[in-house]
Amino acid sequence: MIRRFISSAYSLLMPGRRIVATAACSLALLTCFACKKQEETSKPAQPAAIKTAAVQMSAIDDVLEIPAHVTADPGRVVRVFPPAGGRLLHVEVRPGDQISRGRPVAILESSDVWQARSDFNKARAEFDRLDRTFKRSKLLFDHKVMSEREFEDSQANYSEARSELDRATARLRLLAASPDNNSNQVSLSAPITGTVLTIGATTGEISKSTDNSDAVCTIADLSTVWILGDVYEKDLASVQPGSSVEVAVSAYPGETWTGKVAQISDSVDPATRTLKLRIIMPNSGHRFRPDMFASIRVHRHKQQEMLIPSSAVLHEGGDTAVMMQTGAGKYERRLIEERPMNAQETVVIKGLNPGDQVVTEGASLLRGGGEN
């Protein structure tokens, strides 16, 4: 329509004035386009996909969470040492093996065993000789053929030989060697039924003595384990022996076990300012394994807390913030202090008030100034 108007006016003008008219029409056209552009840009922006939620006050459990780990009961852990110096002919177990009491874990060849067996054979031969002598002496003494002094000497020799045989027998028993075998090899047996945790020696290794040798293996009965936690001294009033707790293990997300505090140490670690807390847990199926990460949760009293959806929390650099709605289409960034409660909700400690509207979706679409 604008072009039609300009064309009609242009045709009616004198030829000499057409140049001026052309310029005036061009200026009018540009003015119209500029006005139209200004009208388009002055229209308000379409609202973004932003969702908000109000800060809610809710009564929640005050839960004290104590970092912990799983460990074997020290009273159910046995380290199997070689009884004498020698060479390991064969190690028959591996870490993780389930082993029964009395089952061989290694075969040891030792000159100490040979020496002990030799002493035993000598002591047994001497005892057999003096035993026969003592029996003859008693028979002669009973028939008044031997004097009392000679009988007493024979009886003393017999007692001494018996003591020496008992000593040699005990030495063989200590070395786990049988008196009826002439071999210099001994079998190291598992003293308990349990799980092999570690291996400290290999086939062919020389064990110098029982004083400085490493354990051939370590066996633990894992039917019961300890959950050891580190509780800060400031939280000690919330935990007492006998308190009911929940145990969670990192290896099994979403699962918890109920237990009771068995003991709290009497001394504070000066470096960490914590005390050791112990929970004894049955371990059917061996789901708890030594050195697993765990946590101990102590439920204290209920208290009113401010809750917001976890999706509203923004972590930017070292700051924790939310975008809060201050009016229609207006938002501002607000720094907060928070404590995560679960994947859906977060506890606000400082920075908001009940009823404040926070952005739960679309916070990234808002400008830095906070106003949309």
Secondary structure, DSSP 8 states (H G I E B T S, - for coil): -HHHHHHHHHHHS-GGGHHHHHHHHHHHHHHHHHHHHHHHHTS-----S-EEEE-EEEEEEEEEEEEEEEEE-GGGEEEE--SSSEEEEEE---TT-EE-TT-EEEEEE-HHHHHHHHHHHHHHHHHHHHHHHHHHHHHHHHTT-S-HHHHHHHHHHHHHHHHHHHHHHHHHHHTT--TT---SEEEEE-SSSEEEEEE---TT-EE--TTT---SEEEE-TTEEEEEEEEEGGGGGG--TT-EEEEEETTSTT-EEEEEEEEE-SS--TTT-EEEEEEEEE-GGG-S-TT-EEEEEEEEEEEEEEEEEGGG-EEETTEEEEEEEEETTEEEEEE-EEEE-SSSEEEEEES--TT-EEEEE-GGGS-TTSB-
